[in-house]
Amino acid sequence: MSVTVRVPAKVNVQLAVGAARPDGFHDLANVFLAVGLYDEVTVTPADELRVTCAGPDAGQVPLDRTNLAARAALALAERYGREADVHLHIAKDIPVAGGMAGGSADGAGALLACDALWGTGASREELLAICAELGSDVPFSLVGGAALGTGRGERLTELEVGGAFHWVFAMAARGLSTPAVFREFDRLARGRQIPGPVASQDLLGALAKGDADALAAAVSNDLQPAALSLFPELADTLAAGRAAGALASLVSGSGPTTAFLARDAEGAEAIAGALRASGTCRTVRTAAGPVPGAALV
């Protein structure tokens, strides 16, 4: 017997970042939108915990117990007093180290799959609590749709969305470390007063109405200057997307994937074609959101 769970990527349509806390984390107002790029995590009984991965950039995925999927299996097993003797196979389609929560998606997927395989019957609240222990983005990977994340991003308030939004994602030639981007944010912010992060009411209203133009006017990412400082070439990709007619362009999360909002599916394909021809990125994908979170296949 095996269980497979499909989990979506995310784009941050707003990422407001507060000053560093004493614990090293930052308070966030993080508006997540789940989009239709997916990893699939398949869990099968085994003699011991093992992780394998296939798909684009699979060679960059750790296959030891630092992998969030492995950590999720271990956390659930410990809570229910059993051994995490499973083979976790990740079919990878979300960009690796791309700011789209691919690792977090794998953690949420493994957690839901192990829960189903073992019949633990964990409540949604228990699963979300384990997700929050694993990482700031993992709870949203379980929930999907659209949500505002506060605290370090793990406390979620689900949001109303009035329609589909069409996106183009440009994958960069190399990855960016999320901790490194936050360190650069802190360096660039040194000596400045950082306001507390607050969700944009204009942005929440645009989501609720399904208004792409209003959303384009309200998207923001406080980590973008830090990502561009560490990876200046991303500015060329952002410029190419804007020149191709994107309503908005921004670095996705901590980067280096760049995200472009299109008016409709046809517009997204036109922007994608222009980005492919620009020579400023490695690969380009289109996806729409919101989509549901982790789900059994």
N, C-alpha and C positions, 0 to 999 in steps of 0.2 A: 504494500500500500504506500502511496505517496500523496502529498498534498501540494498544490501549486497556488500561489497567491500572486496577483498582478498589482503593481504599485506605481502610481504616477510620479512624474517629476513636478517641480514647482517653479514658479517665477515669483519674485517679490515685487509687487507693484508699488509698495512703499516699504522702505527700510530706514526707520528713524533710529539713530543710535545715541544713547546717552553716554556720559563719562564712565570710565572704568570704575567698577565697584571694588571694595576691599578683597573680594574673592577672585578678582581677575576677570569676571564676566562683565557684560554691559547690559543695562536695561535697554529694552527695545520696544518699539511699536512697529510690528512686522506684519504687513498685510500680504498673506500668501494667496496664490491662485494656483490650483492644481491644473496641469496641462497634459495633453494626450501623448506624452512620450513615456514609455513604461519599461521597468524591469520586472522580470518574473522570478520568483524564488520558489524552488521546489524542494520539499523536505521529505526524505526517505529514511526509514529506520536503518541503522548501521551499527557496527561494533564499537565505533568511537566517533567523536565529533570530527567532521571533515568538511572543508569548504572547497568548491570548485567554481569556476566562472568561465563563461564564454560570451563572445560578442565584441563590439568595438571597444578598444582600449582595455580589454580584459587583463592584459599583462600588467596593468597598473593597480589592479585590485589586490589588496592583501588577502592571503588565503590562510592566515593563522587566526589566533583567538582575538586579535585586535580588530578584525572585521566586525562591523556592527551587526551583521546577521548572526555571526557566532556568538557575540556578546548577548544578543537577544535570546538565543536558544539557552544559553547558560543561565541568564537571569530568570527565565520562566521555569527552567528545570529546578533551580535552587529554591524558588518560591514554593514549588509543589513537591519537593523532596524526592526528586528523581535524577537520573543521569541524562545528560544531553547527548545521548548516543544517536546522532542523526548525521546524514549526509545532506548538506545544504548546497544546492546548485543554483547559481545566479545566472540567469540569461540577461545580459547587460545591454540595455539600449539607451539608458540615461547617461549623458556625458560624465566621465570620471573627473573629479576635481574641477567641476565646471560651475559651481554655484547653483546647481539645480537640485540639490539634496538627493543625489543618487545613493550615497552610502546610507543616509537616513531612511530612504525608501526600502533598501534591502533589510535594514533593521526591523522596520515595521512589518515588512512582508514575512520575514522569518518568524517573528513573534506570533503573527496571526496563523501562520501555517503550522507551527509547533503546537499552538493551542488546539487547533483542529485535529492534528495527528494524534496528540496525546489525550484528547478529550478532557482537558483540564477544566473546561467550563468557566474560564476566567471572565469576569464582568468587563464591560467596556471601560469602567473606571479603573479597574486593576490594570488592564492593558495600557491605558493612557499613562498611568503612574509609572509603569516599567519603561514606556517610551520616553518619558521625561527624564528618567535616570540615565537613559542611554545617550541622549543628546537633545539639543534645543529644537531641532527641526523634525525629530522623529515623531512626536505626537501628530503634527500636521500630516505627515505621510500616511498615518492611519486614518485620519478624518477625511482629508481631501476637500473638494469643493472650494470654498473661499473662507478664510478665517483671519481674524486679528490675533496675533501672538504677542503677549506682553510678558513681563519678567524678562528672562533671557530668550523669550520666544516660545516657551513651552506651555504657557497658560493661554488657552484658546477660547475665543468667542467666535462662533460660526457666523458668517455674514450672508446676507441676501444678495443674490446676483440676478439681474433682470434679463440676461441674454448671454450669448457666446462672444468671447473675444478671441481674435485671430492673431497669432504670434509667429514670428520668425526668430530662430535662434542660430547664432553664428558661433561655432566652436573654434576656439583658439588653438594655436600650434602647441601650446604647453599649458600646464595647469597652474593654479595658484593655491597656496595654502591658506585656509581660512584663518588660523591663528596669526599667520604673517600679515594678512590684510588688516586684522584688528590691531596688531602692534603698530602698523604704519598709520592707521587711523589715530591711535594714541599719540604717535610722534607728531603728526601734522596738527593735532589739536592742542599740543603742549602750550600752556600760557593763555589759552582761550577759555572762556566760560561756556561750557556745553549745556544747552537747555535740556530739560527732561523730555524724553521722546513722547510724542502725542500723535495719534492717528489723524490724518487729514479728513475732515468732514466732507470736503469737496470730493475727495477720492472715494470715500464710502458711498456717497450719493451717486457718483458715476457708476460704480459697480451695481448698485441697487437698480438703477435705471437701464443698465446695459448700454450706456452711452460711450462709445469708443472715443469720440472727440473730447468729451469731458474727462475721461480717464487719462487720455494723452496729456492733457493740461495739468494733471495732478500727480502723475507718477514721480517718484523720487527715490534716491538711494544714497544715504549718507556715507556708505563705504566706497562709492564710485571714485572719489578723488584718491583714496588710498590704493585702490586697484589700479588706477591709471598711473599712479606714481611708481608702482612696482612693475607695471606692464604697459609702457607708454604706447605701444603699437595698437592697443585697443582703441585709441582715439581715431585711428584710420578706419577701423571697422565701423565704429559708431557713425562717422561722417559718411561712409559709403551707404549705410542703411538709410540715413536721413536723405541723402541725395536721390535714393531710389523711391522716395515717397512715403517712408514710414511716418506714422502719426507721432510716434514717440520712440526714443531709443534710450537704452540704459544698460548698465552692467547688471547681470542677474546675480543678486546676493553678493557674495564675496568675489564673484567672477571665477575665471575669466570669460565665461560665456556671455555674449551680449544679446540682448532681447529687443525686438522691434515690434511695435504694435501696428497692425494693419487694419484697414477699414473693413475688409471682408476676406474670404478665402482666396478670391482671385487676386486681390491686392497683395496678399501674403506670398503667393506664388511668384508674382512679379518682383517683389523685393528680394525673395530668395534667389531668383535667377541673377539679379544684379549683384548680390553679394558673392555668389559663386564666381561671377566673372571678374570681381574686383581684385582678387588675389590677396585680400586682407585677412582671410580666415581659412581654416582647414576644411571644415564641412559645414553645411547649412541644413537645418530641419525646420519644418513648419508644424504647428500644433495649435489646437484650440482649447480653451478652458472657459469655465471650470469643468472638471471631471470628478467622478467619485474617488475616494481614497482606496486604501488597500482592500482587495476583495478576492475571495476564493474563486478560482477559475473552474 
